[in-house]
Amino acid sequence: MNDALRIVHMVPALIKGGAERVAVDLANASARAGHQVTMVAGWKVDELVLRNRLDPEVRVIYVTEASTSRIQRYRAGLGWLLANRAWLLRQDVLHLHLTHASVLGTILYTMRNLGRTTNLVIVETYHGVGMAIPNRLRAFHAWNCRRRDALAVMALDPYWSNFIARNPALNAELIPNGVEAPVGAAPEADVRAFLDRIGVPRSATRIIGTVGQFRAERQPQTLARILIDVLRQTPDDVHALMCGSGQELDAVRQLVIEAGFSERFTLPGMLNEPRLAMSAMSIYLTLNVGPLTGIAALEAALCGSALVGLQMHPCRSVAESDWIWSSETPAIVSKHILELLEDGQKTSEIADKQRSFVIDHHSMDNVHGRYLRFYDRAIRRSAK
């Protein structure tokens, strides 16, 4: 593909979630490759969160200046869509991320097909594979995904494998997550200053933890229970660090208080620079869907943390080819973390192998190339 494309990425907001990071990194890569890229965010948030990561060549449009109620956000989105539909229909690719954008994309898909005087293709990356999403909501997501010219999934589970098999006309493709982040840990002095600032004691010489959004489908309470279980069986030099914010944060705080580990379990909330937290962690707990994991875990691996996964794919056994050990049973995950804490050399060897794997298989250049080919196939197929 040699011609420059007009690409629009649509996200609810430029927050530091994995899906939003994918959109931002893809937008940056496309801009560097000479494409005309616009990022449309449903509502405005602190620009120090993700806005400052965008390439200056990427245009940013906010649908509304503030996040209000869900109904008001959708109403504002519909109004913006109607006012800007002519501009959207002149683009080459509309790339949707997450539910708010997906709903607006379905509306535009219907409007486009009523007239069909445009070359715009509407694609979506579905980021919820393997997550604990209520059945009705997941069925609604699938209904939206059928109204696309192409669909990318970042992993596969039984539900979405079956969905793709039942919809052979849908141009669907597995494109694993990629990451654009520095290789290596942050400077030791910066990491120590960060830990002092959030209240991690200097006696904590081994830190286990995770970074992510505290949403129910991300299983934050289960992750917290795993970390608490490890703390129960280790001396005071082991400390848990769980970074992020969301609706489940208060429930996790209560779990920690009730377990009696407030002095050994730090919950600092949302971070503008999660690399400092990841660089402090010797073991990073992540969610896996099969052999695949999320953006934050890829970044943690680049920082030198050893990754351990809670498996979201039901009844999946550990495969020899898996680059991240995982289990769907929390107690087994806790046991594995304990074993790694007892063997620092083995943990370092695992971390080195995982960092090399991310560099070789999950670079943003590699993933961006796959997405450009994905766009090209959607455009060619739509033109027939």
C-alpha positions, -999 to +999 in steps of 0.1 A: +000+000+000+017+032-012-010+058-012-016+079+020-048+070+038-071+092+057-076+073+090-098+082+119-095+064+152-125+067+176-122+061+213-143+070+243-115+090+259-077+093+259-072+075+292-044+050+300-063+019+293-049-009+270-074-003+242-067+035+242-030+028+242-034+006+211-053+034+194-027+060+203+003+039+193-014+029+160-022+065+152+014+076+159+028+048+137+004+057+109+013+094+111+050+086+110+043+065+078+028+095+061-009+088+066-034+116+076-046+106+110-073+120+133-081+108+168-118+114+178-123+111+216-158+110+231-149+134+260-119+153+272-098+142+301-065+154+317-042+159+287-012+146+307-028+112+305-025+101+268-030+133+247+007+142+252+018+108+238+002+116+204+024+126+175+020+163+167+008+153+132-022+135+147-052+158+148-074+155+180-111+161+181-132+160+213-169+152+208-177+169+241-155+188+266-165+168+297-177+133+307-212+135+320-238+107+324-238+078+300-270+089+283-257+124+278-224+111+263-243+090+238-266+119+230-236+142+225-219+115+203-250+112+181-252+149+177-216+151+167-219+122+143-248+138+125-231+171+123-198+156+110-211+127+089-201+143+056-165+147+068-164+111+082-177+097+049-149+114+030-123+094+051-108+061+040-108+042+073-129+047+105-113+025+132-134+019+163-123+011+198-146+002+227-183+004+232-190+041+229-172+043+196-187+010+185-223+022+189-216+054+170-198+033+143-229+011+139-250+042+134-226+055+107-224+021+091-262+021+087-263+057+073-234+049+049-252+018+035-284+037+029-265+059+004-233+041-004-217+071-021-184+067-002-153+046-001-151+047+037-145+013+054-155+009+090-134-015+110-132-023+147-106-038+171-126-057+197-106-055+230-129-075+253-120-111+242-117-134+273-130-107+297-158-115+322-184-095+303-222-101+311-238-123+284-263-096+273-236-070+269-213-094+250-242-103+227-247-065+221-210-062+213-213-091+188-243-075+172-223-043+167-193-062+153-214-078+126-219-043+112-183-038+101-163-041+069-136-058+090-130-069+125-097-074+144-095-093+177-065-092+200-071-127+212-095-157+207-117-175+232-145-200+226-172-174+222-154-152+196-139-182+178-175-194+174-187-159+164-161-157+136-170-192+124-207-183+123-200-151+103-179-162+074-187-131+054-171-109+080-135-101+073-121-111+107-085-114+118-065-121+149-040-093+155-022-095+189-014-064+209+017-045+202+036-019+223+057+011+218+077+016+250+113+020+262+133-012+267+148-015+302+139-004+336+135+033+346+165+048+364+169+033+399+169+068+416+136+077+398+120+044+408+131+048+445+117+084+445+084+071+431+081+044+457+089+069+485+062+092+472+035+066+472+045+052+506+062+019+498+086+012+527+123+009+520+122-025+537+102-038+507+129-055+487+106-077+466+076-061+449+048-080+432+020-063+415+000-052+384-012-021+366-046-017+350-082-004+352-103-015+382-132-026+361-152-058+369-143-076+336-106-070+344-110-091+376-093-067+400-106-083+431-094-117+420-060-103+412-059-086+446-068-119+464-039-136+446-015-109+458-029-111+493-025-149+494+011-144+485+016-118+512+002-142+538+029-167+530+059-144+528+079-122+551+075-084+554+101-077+527+075-088+500+052-059+491+022-058+467+016-028+444-016-025+424-019+006+403-049+021+385-084+034+392-120+025+384-153+014+400-137-016+417-110+003+435-129+009+467-138-029+469-102-038+465-091-013+492-117-030+515-103-065+507-068-053+517-080-037+549-101-068+559-071-090+552-049-069+575-023-060+549-026-022+545+010-018+555+022-042+528-002-035+500-001-001+482-029+012+460-017+045+446-045+050+420-040+062+384-004+069+374+008+092+347+041+072+345+033+035+351+068+026+339+082+036+373+058+011+391+066-016+366+103-011+370+099-017+407+081-050+403+101-083+402+069-102+393+040-088+374+006-104+375-015-101+343-046-115+327-040-139+298-064-151+271-047-182+258-010-173+251-019-136+247-018-108+272-025-070+275-006-039+267+005-031+303+020-066+307+040-061+275+053-029+289+062-045+322+081-072+304+102-045+286+109-030+320+123-064+332+095-078+353+087-115+351+051-120+339+027-145+355-008-149+341-043-155+355-058-174+325-092-162+313-096-189+286-116-217+303-102-252+306-069-242+290-038-261+301-003-245+301+013-252+268+051-257+264+051-230+237+034-204+261+058-175+267+039-166+299+030-192+325-007-190+334-035-208+352-072-202+356-070-212+393-060-184+416-045-206+443-022-222+416-012-187+404-003-178+440+017-209+444+037-202+412+044-166+424+057-180+457+080-204+438+095-176+418+100-154+449+121-183+463+143-185+432+156-151+421+178-165+394+150-184+377+128-152+379+155-131+362+160-158+335+122-158+328+121-120+327+150-119+302+133-144+279+100-126+281+115-092+273+132-107+242+099-123+231+081-089+233+108-072+213+107-099+186+069-104+184+050-075+198+068-044+185+044-016+173+061-016+139+052-052+134+016-047+146+012-015+126+023-033+094-004-060+101-031-033+105-021-015+073-025-048+054-058-053+073-071-019+061-060-027+026-079-059+025-110-042+038-107-014+012-102-039-017-130-061-005-154-031-001-146-019-036-157-051-053 
